[in-house]
Amino acid sequence: MYVISAMFTVLVGPWTALNSAPYAAVVMDARTGKIYHSRNADTRLHPASLTKMMTLYVAFQAIEQSEISLDSYVTVSRNASSEPPSKLWLKTGQKIQLRYLIRAASIKSANDAATAIGEAIAGSEVEFAKRMTRTARAMGMDRTTFKNAHGLTQSGHLSTARDMTILGRHIIYDYPQYYNLFSRRSADAKVRQVNNTNRRFLGAYKGADGIKTGYTRAAGFNLVASAERGGERIIATMFGGSSTPARNARVAQLLDMGFKRAPSSAKLQRPRIPPYERNKNEHKGKTVRLMTAVKRSLRPKIRPFGSGPVPAELLIAAAPEVQIQPDDILAALQSATSGAVVVQLAESTYAPGMARISPRVRPPRLSFVADPVAEQPTESVARRSKSGSRTWAINIGKFNFRHQAERVLLRMALAEMSTLDGADRTVKARATGYDALFTGLTQDSADLACRRLHAQQLSCFMVAPS
């Protein structure tokens, strides 16, 4: 009798301990938000590193609203560097660009990177957690409260399977330009190469492209997964797994259930984007420059020219928003467009010899096609190309004026003709300015172009097909 009891304790005891975290699950059709399956969906549980989905969502929001830049340098605090693993092993006082912190938090689930992101945006992790909670409420995540940016167990830091599924859906549709981060198997995080904590599931389940894993002893093994097949997209969330293999197997079953129940076609109903909330203390102690409407435009004075050919340097207008290496641009201009660009001058400034010079015809490949409806907010100016089905793009910056964006696009195209030849130069009008993009690229060509531009210390990031 005692032997049987002891054997039962040995066999069942460890299993019970491993499964001590409560189980919860939700299956949602991402296109419509319809729930196909739920179990303890509204039970408040420990989310673990699923928390970082909201950390990253707020970061994406801040970047798009120009509150911070991907290229902004973040100084790592003692609080951030002291976070327990998983981590990037950042040092106190170290300076690192935000883009690398985002990669580390989304792919490796680095706790120190998540804390550094929150402190950079809100000034402190406590204030950032409050902002995370307010953003959650605006999304309809009514039973979620965040206390930190990383998800380690803390009193009151709780969420639900339903709320985390809602958050996953917002990440997919609100910021598709960043969503590809969650499908990368590995990435360069500046100080080291990092591997995706979800790479086993991404490699095993057909159509899986995200989103986030999480584990603590109190939470168990958690996962919010998304997969797309034939235009159908399903999100499955699970809390309380006993191990990584068991969790992955159960989430695969949940996704299979969703694809089986989902209609082959459904009208996409995007979630409502929550209102943007700028940090209240952002301008404290800073000089604020307000952008106001131009009341009077002065006619610029004409630069006098002497005799002889027009120097190529005069064709390069200053663009303070983007760092350009003059030697590379000048070399590209001289080799690729020598004599192809016409500079119009007033009659009084022509040298006698220049009056007899006939300008060459601009090549068709440099022609611009203007949008016929100038009043439309989505107006763009793009160069024609035969890009076919290529749908990737790269964004090289945001500018206050359209002409600045167009000018920098042309200069970039001339500097990187080998990689950007055939791409469309497109200017997108946004509420906060004008985005300069090269569109009509393949994924490989976009990645190559961005890497070459980064090597020249130029800003650039890839935009996945929407």
Secondary structure, 3 states (H helix, E strand, C coil): CHHHHHHHHHHHHHHHHHCCCCCEEEEEECCCCCEEEEECCCCCECCHHHHHHHHHHHHHHHHHCCCCCCCCEEECCHHHHCCCCCCCCCCCCCEEEHHHHHHHHHHHCCHHHHHHHHHHHHCCHHHHHHHHHHHHHHHCCCCCECCCCCCCCCCCCEECHHHHHHHHHHHHHHCHHHHHHHHCCEEECCCCEEECCCHHHHHHCCCEEEEEEEEECCCEEEEEEEEEECCEEEEEEEEEECCHHHHHHHHHHHHHHHHHHCCCCCCCCCCCCCCCCCCCCCCCCCCCCCCCCCCCCCCCCCCCCCCCCCCHHHHCCCCCCCCCCHHHHHHHHHHHCCCCCCCCCCHHHCCCCHHHCCCCCCCHHHCCEECCCCCCCCCCEECCCCCCCCCEEEEEEEECCHHHHHHHHHHHHHHCHHHHCCCEEEEEEECCEEEEEEEEECHHHHHHHHHHHHHCCCCCEEECCC
